[in-house]
Each structure stands twice: as C-alpha cells, then as structure tokens.
Amino acid sequence: MAKTKITTFALILNSRPNRFGKYAVYIRIIQDRKVTKVKTSVDVAKSHWNREGGKNENWVRQADPDYANKNDALSKELGKVKDTYRKLKYNSIATPDRILAAVVADETSQTFLKINPTGMAGFAAERAQDILDAGGIRNWKKYNGFLNKLADFMDKKMKHKKEVLFSEITPEFVTRFDSYLHTLHNSRSKKEAGKMLHQNTIVVVLNIFRTLVRKGIELGYITPDKNPFLVFKYSGVKTEKEKLDISEIQALEALELEEGSLDWRSRNCFLFSFYCAGIRAGDLLQLRWLNVEDGRLNYQMGKNHKTRDLKLVPQAAAILAKYRTEASKPTDYIFPFMDNRKTYASAILQADRDTLPSDMKQKLFEEISAKNALINKSLKRLAAKAGISKKLSMHISRHSFASVAAQKGIESNKIKSLLAHSRLQTTEGYMGNFSTDENDKALEAVFDKPIDKKARLVEIVQGMDEAGAAMLMKFLASQKIKK
C-alpha cells in the first residue's frame, strides 16, 4: 500500500519588501519536504502581519486600514488553492508543482490587469515586477508607463473598470486603447503646451502590450487564435535624428571654457563619445581607467552586453590626458561625475553590475540618469554659445559620428560594426540622408539646356581686353570652331 503524502498549507510573508515597502503574502505548500509557494493578491506592512491569525482568519491586523478586505481575499485565495488540491488529489496527481500550475493557469488566464486599492495586480503587473526584481530598471520604467496608461484608460474610458480579463483583450479593445493614447499629452513637453504623444512613443506602448499578450500565449493563458494583434496593425513614423556636422563639432571644440567647470567637463564627455564611435552616456559615465590600455579602449556595453575594442584616436587620447594624474587608480572613474565612494562603485565590470541586488541597480540607474540630465542641460548652453540651433544631448554624439563617418565614405556595414548595432537598418537611421550630390547632378542632367558654343565664346571675349580678345579670335579661326 502506497504511503499517504501529507500536504500542508500556510500563509507567509515574502522575505523582501516590494518597491512600496510592503511584503507580498504567499501561500506555502509543503509535501514530503518539498516547498512550493503561490503568490496572493495581498501585500502588507510587516508590523501589520499576524502569522498566528490563521485560526480566526485574521492574518492582517486591524492596524491596516484595509484589513477586512485583505483577510477576506486571503481566505478566498487559500480556499481556492485547497480546492485545487482536492481536485488533483482525486486523480492522484496532487503534487505541489501541479497545484501551482493549476492555480496560476486558472487565475492568470482570467486577469490581465487588476487595480487594487494598494496597487496593481494580475499578469501584466506581475510581469513588470519580475522585470524590476531582475534589475531591468530601464525596461521596467517602460512597462510601468504602459500599466499606468492602461489603468487610466480603464478608469476614464471604461467607466472606472478595475479589472481586465484576457478574454476582453480583443481587436476592438486594443483599437479603443490606441485611440485613447492619441488623446494624451506629452508630459515631458512642459514648454510646448498642447503637444500630444508622438506616434513612435505610442508604438513603444503598443509593443509592450503585444509582448505581454505573446507571453500569455507562450504560457497557455490565451490561445494563439485569440491574439488581437493578428488583426490590429500599427506602425511608427520615420524621424530625422539630430546630428552635428564637422563644422559644428569644430565650433564646439573652439569654445573657450573654464577648465574644470561643468560646461568644460560636459564638452569633454560629448567629444570623447564622438571620437570613440559614439559611446552611450550610461557606458561613458561608468568607464574606469582599467578600460584604457595600450592606446585602446575596451569595455562591455550595458545595453546589449557587446564588447567594444576601439583604438583611441589622438583627439580622444588628448581628452583622457586632461584627467589622468599620478593618483589615478585603475578602478577610478575616468570622468568625475560618478562617486568612487558610493556602494555601487564596487561593481567595476559589467558582469559585476549584472549581479547587483535590484535595489542597488535602481540606485545606480537613477544616479546615471541624473548625471546624464545634468550633462545634457550643460550641452544645451554650449550649443547656444557655439551658435548651434540643434537640441544637443549626449546621444547626439552617436548620431553625429555615424553621419560624419558616412560623409567620409565609410561603408554602412563598417559603421554598423563600430556602433555595435545588431541591425543595419538602425545604423542607416543614425546616418540619415547625409548627401544629395549624386541626386542633384542627375536632376540637373535631365533639365540642362544644350550649350550655345558661339554665344558662350562671345561672352568670354567680351570679358577680355582688346589684345587678349584679338589673340583668342585668331586662335579660334585657326581651329575652325563651329557653332
């Protein structure tokens, strides 16, 4: 006779708080010493948790303003897990993994996004939290932006709706959401009142929506034939990227700036990026002296983890010489914007930064963003001083390098390699329409009038003195030039 497997259930707190400082509540399942956890929709402050409250189903103390609703939710969710266990037990397949799979499939297949008094829940919110926990701060911000816009859409256009099910995400739903996005103002354009979201920004939001739906299909929460993006189509618009030409680069270099000032340091960063094939601001700010060796710059890009190994041209080497001193250590930051004393500074290589705790990654991301914003503000002042009308920023150095390289006749594939792009299409977008000389010549050739040789010669002769004209006419007569 087979031994009966004992299965126990309990409510526990997660070991780490979320970004709001609260702790997610999990249902812990133990069977033959194997532990599996199912996340609930409830999170609480640690001081409001009563781990002994299971007898009376008062897990959340009355100090929590929403304690009654939270206890009710926990009771229902724990009951659902136990019901799932009993159903699986009837078929002798009640393992913790199968209980978890059955619960997740049941819950997530219904709820795409749910708005709770304490925040957001459901599949989309969980996915965003997973990205944040993994340290993908930049990506999480995009997902968070999508969640906020979808929540606003549910509130304003769907009569204060608090929950969206996967089954409700139809082509009509996505079309209405797209229309709503086109009514939103660009929150970054404070000086330009009335400016709406750019079409390419809307594309980013819809791309995240499409990605989440595809992920739901992969996990079996929605069938492929129900994918609304098979019917709903959208696209971005081509934009001309700002870039400096050589004369504008030279104007920037010619500015007389106080050594050591913010503007002086910001210009050095921009020009060093330009002369090193367009280093992104986030990578440049984290460069250490150990990245420089034997006249070369070697580092791993944070965005795609590709390694760049670049020869330091004289202009780039001259900028580094402004900063290197006898006291410079290999682990010191090259450009003095980041603080060597901060905790995040101990993560020297990209591999080290990849393994930082998520909260530390977020602090590092916020520090880099703040310094980049400071430099960009300085670059706008420098542009005005240099008579440059373009909106100067650190990323413009990358576009400028691509454009200047193209004008110099460097092949597109070589520029792609220098920029470490994955797609040639991206590189060509950076390069832009840098030259129209050949098109101009072809257009002129189509509409050029035949040259009247006699009239042209008369014109030349009229511009000469008497002796020169006589000599030219004698020469032309000897050559028998015809009209």
N, C-alpha and C positions, 0 to 999 in steps of 0.2 A: 504493500500500500504506500502510495506516494505521500511524502511528508507535506503537511499543510504549510503554505507560506504565509507568515504573519506580515500584514501590511498596516502601517500606522500613518496617521495624517496629523500635521500640526501647522500652526501659523507662526512664522518667524519674520524677523526684520532682515533686510539686506545688510551686508557688512559695511557698505559705504553709502553715504548720502548722495542724493541727486543734486542737480545744479541749484535747486531751491533750498537745499539744506535739510531735506526730509528723506526718510528711509522707506523704500518700497517694501510692501508686505508680500511675502511668498508663502505658498502652501508647500510644505515639505512632505515628501512621500518617502518612506523608508520600507524596503522589503529585502530581507536577507542581507542586511547591512548595506544595501545599495541605496544611495540617496539621489532623489530627483526633485527639482523644485519647479513649481508653476507660479509665474508672476500674476498677482492680482491687480485690480484697477486702483488699489488704495495705497497711499503713502502717508506717513505720519511723522511728527517730530518724535525724537527718541524719548523725550520726557513724557509724551502722551501715550506711550505704549505699555500695555498691561499684559505681559506674557502669560500670566496666570488667569486671565479673564475668560478662558475657553468654557468653563463650567456654565457661566451665565451669558456667554456670547458678548461679553463686554471687553473686547480686546483693546479698544480705543477709549481712553479715559475721557471723562466729561470736560476736562480742561480744553479739549479740542472742540472748537465751535461747531464742527460738523460731525461730532462723534456718533450720533444716532444713525445718520445715513451711511457712514463708513462701516459701522458694525453690521448694519443690515446687508451692505454689499458683500462684506467678508463672509457672512453666514450663507448667503446665496451661492457665492463662488465656491466655498468649501463644500457645500452640499452638492453642487454640480460635479465637482471632482469625485466625490464619493459615489454619486450615481453612476458616473462613467466607469468607476472601478467595479461596481456591482455588475454592470452590463458585460464588461470584459471578463469578469470572473466566471460568469455563467458559461462563457465559451472557453474557459481555461486559458485565457491569454492576457490576464491582468498583470502584466509587468509594468514597472514604473515608466519605462520608455514609451510603452503603448498607451498608458494613461495620459502621459504628457502630450503625445502626438494627437490623441483623440480630442483632448481638451483644446489644444491650440487650433486644430483644424475646425472645431466647432465654433470657437469664439472668433477667430480671425477671419474665417470665411464670411462672417456676417459684418463685422465692424471694420471699416477702413479708417475712419477718424471719429472720435467721440470727444465732446467738450465737457469736461467736468469742472466743478467749482474750483478745484485745486490745480487745474491744468488740462493737458490733452492726453488722450489715451487712444488705444486702437492700433491697428497695423502700422499706419504711416508714422504715428508718433513714436512707436517702439523702434521702428527702423531708424528714425532720426536720432533717437537716444543711443542706439547701438553705434552709430557713426561717431557721436560725441565721445562715448566711452572708449572707442578705439583711437581717439586722438585726432580724428579728421575734422579739425576745427573749421577750416575754410568751407569744406563741403557741408558740414552741419549748419553753418550760417545760411547756406542756400536752401537746405531742406527746411530750416526753421522759418525762413521767409515764405516758402511755399505753404507751410502749415498755417501761418498767420493769415495769409491771403485766402486760403480755402475756408478757414474758420470765419473770417469776415464775410465771405460770400454766403456761407450757410446762415449767418446771422441776419444779413441785410437783404438778401435776395431769396431766401428760402424760409421766411417767417420764423426767424430765431431757432432754426433747426439745430439740435445738439448732437446728432449722430448721423453719419452717412455710412450706409452698408455697401459692400462690394457690389451687390445686386443693383444698387441705384446708380452706379457709375456707368452710364450709358452714353452714346454719342451725343444725345440731347443735353445731358448733364455737362459734359465737357465743353460743348458749344456755348452753353449759358455761362460757364465759368470763364471761358475765353473772352466772351463779350464783356463780362464784368471787369476783367483785367484791363481792357481797353478804356475803362472809365476812371482808372486810378491815376492819381497824380504822382509824379516822380518826387519822392520825399527828399532826394539829395539836391534838388534844384531850388534852393531857398530864394535865390535872387531872380529866378525866372518863373514868376507866378503863372500858374496855369499850364505848365509843361506836363505832359502826360508820360506814362511809362513808355519807354522805347520798345518797338516791336521785338528787338533782339533780347530785351530783358524779359518780355512775355514768353519768348521761346525758351529761355532758361527755366522759367517756372513750369511750363508745359512739359519740358524734357524730364524734369523731376517727377511730375505726375505720371508720365509714361513709364519711367523706370520703375516706379513703385508698383504700377499695375503689372508690368512684366515680371517683377519679383514675386508678386502674388500668384501669377500663373505658374512660375517655376515651383513654388511651394504647394501648389494644388489648391489654393484658396479661391481661384476663379478659373474657369475653363478658357482655353485659347480663343474659342469662337465668341466669347463674351468681351473680348478686348475692344474697348471703344475706339482705340487709336487705329484699328484696322479701317475704320470709316472716317473718323475725324482727321483731317490733314491740316498742317500748318507749316509755315516757313519763316525764316528771318529775312532781313534785307541787307544788301551789301553796303558797307560803310567805308568811307575813305579814312584810313588811320593817319593821325597826325605824325609828322616826321620832320626832322631838320635836314637841310641840305648842308653841304660843306661850308658855304659862306656863313650860314647861321651858327654852325659849330665854331668856326673861327671867331665870329663876333662874341660868342660866349667865352671863348678862351682869352680874348683880348681885354675883357673887363678887369679893371684894377680893383681888387678886393683886399680887405684887411686879412692878413694871414691869421688863421686860427678862428676866424669868425664863422658863424653858422652858414652864411652865404658861400664863403670860401670852401668850407667842407662839403657843402651840398653840390657845388660845381664839380669838385674833385670826384665825388661819387658818380655823378652823371657822366662825366667824361671817361672815368675809368671803365664804367659799364660799356660805353660806346666803343672804346678801344679794345675791349675784351669781348667783342662779338655779342654785346647786349646781355650782360648778366642781369638777371631779375633782382629787384630790390631786396627781397627776402633772403636770397643767397648771398648777395654782396654784403649786407649788413652782418652776416654771420661768418664771413671769411676770417681765417686766422693766419698768422704768419707761417704756420706749418703747411699751408696750402700753396706757398710760394717756394720753389726750389729750382736751382739751375736755370733761371730765366724763364720759368714756366709757371702757369697757374693750373692747379689740379684740384677739383672739388666735385662733390656729388650734388646734383640739383635736388632741391626739396620737393618740387612739384611732381617729377616723374622718375626720380632716383637714377637718372642717367649720369654717367661720369663725363666731365668736360676736362680736356687736357689741352691748354692753349699756350701758345708762345706769347710771351709778353713783348709787345712791340715797344719801341723806345718811348712813345708817348705815355703808355701805361706804366712802364718802369719808372719814368720821371715822377709820376704821381705817387707811386709807392715810396719813392725816396724822400718825399716830404714827411712821411710818417714813421719810417723805421729809425729807431735810435739804438744805442748800445744796451739800453734797458729792456728793449722789446723781447718778450718771451715767445716761443713757438706757439703757445696756446692763447696768446693775447689776440683780441680782435684787431684787425688792421685799421678799420675806420672807427673812430672813437664815438660811436653812437650807442652801442650796447655796452653794458656794465660787466666787466670781468668778475666782479664780486658777487653778482646775483647767483642764485641757486641754479638757474637754467644754464649758466655759463659752463657748468661741469660737463654738459653734453657737448663734446667738441666735434665729433664726426656726425654725419647724417644718421649713421646706424645707431649712435647713442641717442640722438633726438627722437628716433623712431620708438625707442623703448621707454621714454619718459612717461610717468603717470599722466592720465588725461588732464588733470587739473594743472599740472606743470606745463603741458603742451599748450593749454589755453593761455596761460600767463605769458609764455614765450610768443605765441601768436599775437596777443594783444600788444606786447612790447614792440614787436616788429612793425605792426600796423601803425602804432603811434609814431614811431620814428620815421616811417615812410611818409606819413602825412605831414610831419614836420619838414622833411626834406622837400616834398612837393610844394608846400607853401613857400619855401625859400626859392625854389626854382621859378615860381610864378613872378617873384620880384626880379630875379635875374633876367628873365625873358623881357620884362619891361625895360630894364636898364640896357639890354643889348638890342632893343628895337625889334624884338621877335614877337609877332602877333599871335603865334600859336600857343595853345594851352600846354605848357611844358610840365612834364612829370617824369619820374624815373623810368617808367615803362616806354616813354617816347625814345629813350636812348636805344632800345632794342629795335624799334621800328626804323629809327634813323640809320642804324648800322646796316640793316637789310637793304634799305633804299640806296644808300651810298655805295654799298657793295655791288648792287645791280647796275648802277650807273657806271661803275668802273669795269663792267663787263664780266663780272664773276658769274659762273653758271648757277642756275637756280638750285640744282642738287647740292652744290658745294656750300651755298648759303644755308640751305636746309641743314646740312651736317654741322656747320658752325653754330647755328642757333639751337641745335639738338631738337629739332621738331620731328614729330612722328609722321606728319603728312606734308607733302609738297604744297598742297592747297593752302595750308596755314602759312607757309613761308611766302607764297605768292601774295597772300593778303597783306603781309608785312611790307613786301617790296612795293606794292602799288603800281600804278601806271607811271613809271619813272621817266619814260622817254617817248616822245611822239615824233621824233625827227624823221624816221622812215615813212610814217604815215603822211607827214607834211609834204615830203618830196613826191610821194606817189600822187597826192591830190593835186599838187601844182602841175605835175606832168600831164594830167588829164585835161586841164583847162588852159595850159600855156598856148599863147598865140605864136604862129610862125614868125621868126625874126626877119625883119626887112633889112637886109645887109647894107643896101645903099643908104637908107635913111640913118642907120646906125653909124656908118662911116662919116656922113655929113655932120652928124652930131659930134663925132670925135674931132673932126677937122676944125669945127667952129670953136672948139675949146683950146686950140693951139695957137702959137704966134705965127706970123707970116712966113718966116723961114722954115719952121717945122712943118707947116701945112704944105708948102711947096715940095719939100723933100718926100713927104708921105704920098702926095698925089703922083709924083714921078715914079715912086716905087710901085704903087698900085697899078699904074698904067703898064709898067713892065711885066706885072704878074697877070694882067688881063682878068682882073676880078670882075665877075658878073653879079648882077642883082640876084 
